[in-house]
Amino acid sequence: MPNIPSDLQPIIDRLQSGQPTSQDIALLRRALAEGRLVIATGERAAAAGGSADGAVIVTGDNNIIVRLDARRRAHLERLLAAPTHNVPPLPDHYIPRQAFLSPLREALLGDGAPALGIVGVQGMGGIGKSVLAAALAHDLTVQAAFPDSVIWLSLGREPELTARQEDLYLLLTGERETFKDPAQGRLFLAPALQNKACLVILDDVWELAHAEAFPLWNAGARARFLLTTRNAEVLQVLQAQTFPLDVLTPDQALQLLADWSGQTVSVLPPTAHQVAEECGYLPLALAMVGAFVRQNPESWERALHRLQKANLDKLRRLFPGYEHPTLLAALEVSVAALPE
């Protein structure tokens, strides 16, 4: 373990015991971001300066600053990171969406208000709900708040509920159980979650019964559930704090198009702006069209033409019930680019 200044040790101790304060987490996150950590200021710093080691400097205004070398940085990152299970990586060309990420984090962690047991992200397919949930799962502040684990369970339209319950029980207890039905699984999971500081992410929830297979209301004071769903009614019935997810901003959409097409925003042609608009600023649609352009250089006009002329009636027949035609149009553009 690298040498830790005495001023920092109480923070480390609280972190290792799973009881860090929000100020602790903010301080350590800032340290990782800036590569240094101010541990004392003014006269107090001058008095403490004699104990500084080679990784500590005293500035002209008597601030003591700990330099985070590679070993110290790695140590803090390990301390801040909770064990994660099944959490997907962030996608290529990930576009951070802080306007949504920050309030979601606050709801889960209770910054300035009581933390909420059930939090939901709601929005149409392809809008980025799962990516936003994955970004939260990878967030060091979130991981530090749930030191027991961050667990990801993918459900979908027709989930194998008892299998997902068994997965969760195994991760929580280290014991394998076989449940005869979801009701039995929920009974086993409730005590397993007691006294666990963990975040369980239920991704792609389609129906209320799927969510209710998990002990959302009696999981213990330190456990939290985060749901992603297209179905706003599910979250209303669960009385979850709901965060509707909107499409990308025009600037974010252009950045995503540029990333996927292998270009920079500054060299995108005017047609690319029209393409982004035709895609409805949906992340998945933009990614598909951007990938098409990457494989077909100088094809922005071609992509725009196909988006505008897409046979939406045919696509709706192929995908009955799908609610967003621009994503279907982008899918047709991508499929049309495939070789015979």
N, C-alpha and C positions, 0 to 999 in steps of 0.2 A: 504494500500500500504506500502511495506517495506521502511525503510529509505534509500534514494538514495543519495550518496555523490554528492556535488555540481558540481564536475568535470564531473560527469556522466550525470547530468540532461539535458544539451543541447542535448546529443545524444538521450535520452529518448524522449525529446520534438520533435525532428525531426522524430523519429520513429512513434510517435503517430499521427503526422500530415501527415504521408504517404510520407515524403520526406527525408528518410535517405540517407546518402552517402554510397558509397561502403566501405569506411574506417569504418564507423559506424557499418555496418553489419559484417565486418571482425572482428572488435574488440569484438562485442558481441558474435559472434560465438566462437571465441577463449576463451572467458570468460566461456561460457557454457561447452566447451570441457575440460578446465583445472580446472574449479571450482573456479577460482579466476580472478581478473582483476586488472592490474597495471594501476593506474590513475595518478600517478605523479612520477617523478624520480629525483634523485640528490638533489641539493639545494632546488629546488621548493618543493620537497617532504618533506624535513626537515621543511620548513616554514609552510607547510600545516598540518604537523603531529599533531599539537595541537587540531585539530578539529576531529580527528579520533574517531570513536565510537568503540564499542566492536567487531564489525565485520571487523575492519580495523587493519592491523598491519604495522609497519614500520620496514623494514629489515635493516641489518647492513650496506648496501650500500645506505641507505636513500631512498629506493623505497617504496611508499605507495601501498599496495596491499589490495583490497577489497575481503574479503572471501565471496564466494557465498554460503550462507546457503540455506536450502530448500526453504524458502520463497522468497529469492532474485532470485534463479534459476527459480522457478515457475513463478515469475513475468516477468522475461526476456523472458521466453518461450511463455508466453501469448502475450507479446508485439510483438514478432517476428512472431507469427503465424497469417496468414491471414485466413479468412473464406474459407473453401473448400467445394465443392459440388460434390458428386458422385465419389470422388476419391477413387479407390480401395485400400485396404491395401496391403502392400508389402507381397509377398508370404512367406510361410514357407521356411526356409533354403535359404533366400535371399543372393545372392552373390553380393556384391558391385562391380561395374565396373567403377572405377574412370577414366580409360583411355577414356571412352566415356562420362561419366557424366560431367566431368569438362569442356570440350570444349562446350558441349551443354548448360551448365549453362552460360558460358561466352557469347555465341551467344545471348541468351535470355536477359541477363542483360546488355550487352554492356560493359563489363569490358575492358577498354583500347581502345574501338572502338565503333562506333554507334551500338545500339541494333537493331536487325533485327525483322521485323514485323512477318515474317513467317519462321518457322524453322521446318525441317522435319527429322524424323528418318525412314530409309528405310532398309528393310531386309526381308528374307524369313520367312514364318510362323514358330513359335516355337523358334525363335532365341532370344526373350526377349525384343522386342520393347515396348510392353505395360508395362512391368516391369520397364524398364528404364524411361519411361514417368512418371510412378507412383512415382519412386524414386525422380524425379525432383519435382513433385507436393508436396511431403512431405518434401522437403528440406527447412530449415528455411530461408536460404538466398533468395531462390526463392520466398517464401511466403512473406517475408518482402518487396521485390521489387514490389509485386502486392497486396497491402493491401486491395483493394476492394474485390478481390476474386480470387480463383483458381478453375476453373470449368472444369469438365470432361464430355465429351459427347461421348458415344460409338455409332459408326455407323455400320460397318459391310457390308456384301455383298449387302444386300437389306434394307437399312435404311429407316425408316419413317421420311423423312427429315422435314416435317412441324412439326411433333411432337417434334423433337429435337430442332428445331428453337423456338417453343413455350416454351420448357423447359428453353432454354437460356434466352429468353426475360423475363420470370418470375423471374429468378434468378437475372437478371440485374436491373429490374425495380420494382419488387414486384407486377406487374400487369399481369393478365392472358389475353392473346389474342389468337384468332383462326385465322390461316392464311389459305387462300384458296389455295395457292400454294407456292413453295419455293421462287419464285420471290418476292412475297409480303412479305414473312418472312424476306428476306434479306434487303428489304427497311426499315422495322421496326427496324431491329437489328443495322443497321449502326448508327443512332443517339443514340440508347440506349448504345452503346459502347463508344461514345464520352466522353472524360474526365474521363474514367474509367481506373484505373490502375489494369487491370485484365489479367490473363492468361487463355486462352481457349484451352483445349486439345481436339482435334478431333482424337479419337482412332480408328484404323482399317479402314482407308479410302481406298475404293476399286477403285473408279472412280473419274475423274476430276469433273464431274457434282456434285458429293456429296460434295466435298470441296467448290465448287463455290456457294453453297447454303448459305454460310456464308460470311459476308463482310470482306474478308481477307485484302483488300487493303485500305479500308476507315473506319477502325475501331477506329481511333484516335491514337494520338502519344504515349499513355501510355499503349495501349492494345497490346497483343502478341497472336499469334496462334502457337501451337505446334501440328504437325500432325505425326501420325504413319501410315505407309503404306508398302505394299509389292511392290507397283507399282512406280518405279523410275520415270516414265514418268509424273505422276501426279505432282511430286515436281519440275521437270524440267519446265513444262509449267507454274507453279505458280511462278517460279524463287525464290523458297525457298532455303535457305542455307540447304544443305542436308548432313546428317551424316549417312553414310552406317554403319550398325551394323554387326559386324562379330560374329563368334561363340566364345565360351569361350576359354581361354587358356587351355592347358593340366592341369596345376595346379588347375585352377578354376574348371575344369570339374571333377577332382578327388575329390575336396572338396565338390562339389554338390552331387556327387555319395555317398560319405561318409555320408553326412548329411542325405540324403534321406534313406540310408540303415541302419542308426542308428549305424554307426561305426565311427572310427577315421581314418584319412588318413594313419596314421602310421601302421595300422593293415590291410589295404586293401591288398588282394592277388594280385599277378602279373596279374591274369586274369582280375581284375578290370580295369587295364590300357588298356587292349585290348577292354573291353566293352566300355570304354569312346571313344576310337578311332572308334569303330564300330558305335557308336551313332553320330559320326561326331562332337562331342563336342557341340551338340545342347542342350540348357538348358532343353527344354521340354522333349526331348527323354531321357536325363540323369535322370530327375526327375521320369519319368515313370518306367524306369528300376531299379532305386534305390529303389522305392517303392515296386516293385516286389520282390527284394532281401530281403527287410525288412520283407515281409510277408512269405518269403520262405528262411529261414536261410541256409547257406552253399550252396547257389544255384548260385554262380557266373558262374561256368562252364555251368550250365543249361541255364542261361541267354545268355551267349556268344554263345552257340550252336544255340539257337533260333534266335538270331540276324543274325548269319551267314547263317542260313538255311531258313530265312523268305521267304515266297512266295510273292515276291515283285510284280510279274505280277498280282496276284489275288488282292493284296492291291491297285495297281494302277487302276484296274477296279472298285474297291469299292470307290476309291477316285480319280475320273478322274480330271486331271489338277493339282494335287498336286505335287509340284516341288521337294520335298526332300525325297528320299526313306528311309534314315536312320530313320527318324521320323516315317514313316509307319511301319518299322520293329520293332521299340520300342513299337509302339501301338499294334502290333501283340503279342509281348511278354507279355504285360500287359493284353490283352484280354484273352490270353491262360491261365493266372493264375486265372481267375474268375471261381467260382464254376458253375457246370452245372445247 
